[in-house]
Amino acid sequence: MKKRLNRLAWLDTQPATIALDFIPQRSQPSLLGWLLLAAGLLATSAILLEYRDLGEQLRNTEVRLARETRHLERSRALMLAQQREKLPESELKTATQLAQRLHNRNLDVLAEIEAAGNEDVALLSLVQTAGKTQLKLTGEARSLDAAFAFARRLAARPSIRRAQVDSYEFKPSGSVEIVAFTLGASWKTGQ
């Protein structure tokens, strides 16, 4: 029986554990690793701050550009209005004489031309051609569409027989481009 117990005794003893560790233990990061991580975080935060500042500068520049564009448009409109209102004495006298010559019992041509105008068109000269009912107008407009719209409005006036743009040319004026045009017009004589 003792023999039998000895045979079973080896079952009671625990076998030695085998230490198989396939995952190596990590060593603590070195000081150099921590310094590289800190430098990377500092560089990332500096780039993000610069990106935010550049975005803010872009928005401020866009706002300033829009403000300057509005200011330029307002000053251009004011300049056109002042040009309409201001005439040197010699030009005013010439215009008055021309108005007196053009005046007809049934028609005031200058009033018709004035009624067809707007702030997009500035008339520079008005010359009576060979016939008493023929005019040649020169002017400037903000766009080609504005020049043709002026001609259409003038032709639609009841006492104007014909009004058409004879020629046009694009010209730079400061930072904008304007259209210089000549327009031929004739009016209906009194009945």
C-alpha positions in Angstrom: 0.0 0.0 0.0 2.8 2.2 0.7 4.0 1.8 -2.7 0.7 2.8 -4.0 0.7 5.9 -1.9 4.1 6.8 -3.3 2.8 6.5 -6.7 0.0 8.8 -5.9 2.2 11.2 -4.0 3.8 12.5 -7.2 0.2 13.5 -8.2 0.0 15.7 -5.1 3.1 17.6 -5.9 2.7 20.6 -8.1 4.8 20.8 -11.2 7.2 23.8 -11.6 5.7 26.7 -13.4 7.2 27.4 -16.7 7.9 31.1 -17.1 7.2 31.9 -20.8 6.8 35.6 -21.4 6.5 36.5 -25.0 5.6 40.2 -24.4 8.7 42.0 -23.3 8.3 44.4 -20.4 8.3 48.1 -21.4 10.9 50.2 -19.9 9.9 53.6 -18.6 10.2 56.4 -21.2 13.5 58.2 -21.0 13.9 61.9 -20.5 14.7 62.4 -24.2 11.3 60.8 -25.1 9.5 63.2 -22.8 11.4 66.2 -24.2 10.5 65.1 -27.8 6.8 64.8 -26.9 6.8 68.2 -25.3 8.6 69.8 -28.3 6.0 68.2 -30.6 3.1 69.5 -28.5 4.6 73.0 -28.4 5.1 73.0 -32.2 1.5 71.8 -32.8 0.1 74.5 -30.5 2.2 77.2 -32.2 1.0 76.1 -35.6 -2.7 76.1 -34.5 -2.3 79.6 -32.9 -0.7 80.9 -36.1 -3.5 79.3 -38.2 -6.1 81.0 -36.0 -4.3 84.4 -36.2 -4.1 84.1 -40.0 -7.8 83.3 -40.3 -8.6 86.3 -38.2 -6.3 88.5 -40.3 -8.0 87.2 -43.4 -11.5 88.0 -42.0 -10.3 91.5 -41.0 -8.8 92.1 -44.4 -12.1 91.0 -46.1 -14.1 93.3 -43.9 -11.7 96.2 -44.6 -11.9 95.5 -48.4 -15.7 95.5 -48.3 -15.7 98.8 -46.3 -13.2 100.4 -48.8 -15.3 99.2 -51.8 -18.5 100.7 -50.3 -16.6 103.9 -49.6 -15.2 104.0 -53.1 -18.7 103.5 -54.6 -20.2 106.2 -52.4 -17.4 108.6 -53.2 -17.8 107.9 -57.0 -21.6 108.4 -56.8 -21.0 111.7 -54.9 -18.4 112.8 -57.4 -20.8 112.1 -60.3 -23.5 114.0 -58.5 -21.2 116.9 -57.9 -20.1 116.9 -61.6 -23.8 117.2 -62.5 -24.4 120.1 -60.2 -21.2 122.0 -60.8 -20.8 123.7 -64.1 -18.2 126.5 -64.7 -19.8 129.8 -65.6 -18.7 129.6 -69.2 -20.2 126.1 -69.7 -23.4 127.2 -68.0 -23.7 130.2 -70.3 -23.1 128.0 -73.3 -25.6 125.4 -72.1 -28.2 128.1 -71.5 -27.7 129.5 -75.0 -28.0 126.0 -76.4 -31.1 125.4 -74.4 -32.6 128.6 -75.8 -31.8 127.5 -79.4 -33.2 124.0 -78.8 -36.3 125.1 -77.1 -39.4 124.6 -79.1 -43.0 125.4 -78.1 -43.9 121.7 -77.9 -40.6 120.3 -76.7 -37.9 120.9 -74.1 -35.1 118.6 -75.3 -32.9 119.1 -72.3 -35.7 118.2 -69.9 -36.2 115.0 -71.9 -32.6 114.1 -71.7 -32.5 114.9 -68.0 -35.5 112.8 -67.4 -33.9 109.8 -69.1 -30.7 110.1 -67.0 -29.8 108.4 -63.7 -26.8 108.1 -61.4 -25.1 105.4 -63.6 -24.7 107.8 -66.5 -22.9 111.1 -66.7 -23.3 113.2 -69.8 -20.1 115.2 -70.8 -21.2 117.1 -73.9 -24.2 117.8 -76.0 -23.7 119.0 -79.6 -26.3 120.0 -82.1 -25.4 118.5 -85.5 -26.3 119.7 -89.0 -30.0 119.3 -88.7 -31.9 121.3 -86.1 -33.4 118.1 -84.7 -30.1 116.1 -84.4 -28.0 115.8 -81.3 -24.7 114.1 -80.5 -24.3 113.3 -76.8 -21.1 112.0 -75.2 -21.0 110.6 -71.8 -19.6 108.0 -69.4 -21.4 105.1 -67.7 -20.6 102.6 -65.0 -21.2 99.7 -67.4 -22.1 99.0 -71.0 -25.6 97.9 -69.9 -26.1 101.3 -68.2 -25.1 103.1 -71.5 -27.6 101.1 -73.6 -30.3 101.4 -70.9 -29.9 105.2 -71.0 -30.3 105.1 -74.8 -33.4 102.9 -74.5 -34.9 105.3 -71.8 -34.2 108.3 -74.0 -35.7 106.6 -77.1 -38.8 105.8 -75.0 -39.4 109.5 -74.2 -42.5 110.8 -76.1 -40.8 113.6 -78.0 -37.6 111.7 -79.0 -37.8 110.0 -82.4 -34.5 108.0 -82.2 -31.7 107.5 -79.8 -28.9 104.9 -80.2 -25.4 104.3 -79.0 -23.0 105.1 -81.9 -19.8 104.0 -80.3 -18.4 103.1 -76.9 -15.0 102.4 -75.3 -13.9 100.9 -72.0 -11.6 103.2 -70.0 -10.0 102.7 -66.6 -10.9 105.3 -64.0 -9.0 104.6 -60.8 -9.6 101.0 -59.8 -12.8 100.6 -61.8 -13.5 100.5 -65.5 -16.0 102.9 -67.1 -17.6 103.0 -70.5 -17.2 106.2 -72.6 -19.9 106.4 -75.2 -21.4 108.6 -77.9 -25.0 108.6 -78.6 -26.9 110.0 -81.6 -30.5 111.3 -81.0 -33.1 113.1 -82.9 -36.4 114.5 -81.7 -39.8 115.0 -83.2 -40.6 118.5 -84.3 -43.8 120.2 -83.1 -47.0 119.4 -84.9 
